[in-house]
Amino acid sequence: MLRPTSALSSHDRQWLGSFLRDKPLFRLYFEAALADLDKGIDNRSAYLGQDRAGALLGIAFDQLVVITAIGQLRPEELALGLTAPSATELHIEPDHEAVLRPRFGNRLIEARDMRIYGRALATEAADPDARRLGIEDAPVVTRFMEEHYPRNAFSEWMLTMPFAALLHKGDIVATAGTIARHADIALIGDFLTRPDQRGRGHARRLAHHLGWVFAQEGVRTLVLATTADNAAACRAYEAAGFRILETRRQIDLGPEAPEAN
């Protein structure tokens, strides 16, 4: 099974760091997980393939678990990504899907192409209408998510890192936050706009604003992910200077049905 980062031996950590050396996004996940242990945060997990040719990385949000499969893994090892009873989002390589699909059962919600974007930071400007949120804003952000995006990956700990919003008459109309950060690279996400406010460029504005925030803090590269069918988001990110680094498959699974008594 996947083990918490804190349970990985020094040898396992060394191997995983070496395996992810040429995979910047996944290396970021792992290095940020190690750094978070010093803050008392242990919400990430990993599985090292028996053949040492692949790995699974996991991260837990309040209502969702995200599992990433990398490299060559045996079918029974890939299936470990399906063991969480909560709603699960799988990020897998294309050839993994055929192996896993028979195991989805009635949990499958949808399977989509996934795009991983990145851009280098240069001269950035703050958006005068954007407000940086903190942990004290957790209740209002949680209400926004529950009302408009209940399946979204969000946890209060994200508010301890750069998290910004655009507001109208005191209400949140769009958000953008941080999922992981280490050294000079950050993974951003939660680009969400209230349905009645879509099409007004809010995601692009917040992408630029987060770029400004991170540039002040020494970050040089931002990465983010979305699905190819979200054309509006893809256009917004590309308009903000992001370019595709990699494509994968995203599998959205509902929670495991409880056993009947």
Steps between C-alpha positions, in 0.01 A plus 500: 500500500593864479685611811504848657811699420601478866508118475744487208849387592800715416588246229149527350515878505839497329378263229180696439689828477732346242213345303320836480811704420402560136127540573470857635129498590515170687832587659328812631228288660759287677736776611208709627376197694838463671511871582147487643600233750695767687172696531309203635318440169496136387222489240696342216584137434700283262544147371828382345459238228643157569700515178625851581372623165196694621327660796167626630471840669198601705369821656190530719259793490190543718261319266733350240813288460725557198722211390768534233646195326846539347705258293464122474288330765346156522119479466455424869720797586300736280187370672628638832393840369138384526504395864400831661127486586458875443455676167823451304668680213755290312773662292642222287704433189288406195601134499391460863134557417438169321640313801289687752169548318357153583553582868308829504161332540219747558735759652602648163370853449706596196839456333662797327823615344706708740738782419790607721604860434799704607654842459806683619445816703643827375374853562168456681237749611252488787127514428357788705169318547649172625512423871731246660306272733622327815392232741256743663307500171446122509124518580416727208723308254349170615148635444598616152635155414204312648249716314661505159772229483432221754726251316795734493834424665520748786621487861550772758877441502511650150424838659838492675658545155426769241124491433325789328145603417311763307202637690186689398294675768686298760429160341757275338456480121825316414785324677849368429734333745805284559517122525873450552816706507868429543809704427434704184202310356132502600194301395191718493133409463145563621438742213126517556253764391144541621276378216332838444843667470659274240642638177631820657869412514514437875719186472753678278514795741555276802768300315691824440443613859630174646798536268569838660459360853737213434754714318534707818573177690773369269298250296610478137261244349126438537328179393131409498270233360156490343305276265497548123119517489509813719561721198436827686764417761751393235449829316538698823826327596644531152405869493690534830813358335479133603609230256428126501778294661337157506170323437351218713162346575280610791254248637230631736357237733215538744523371858480131561143391569448379858436131543136405545408366845 
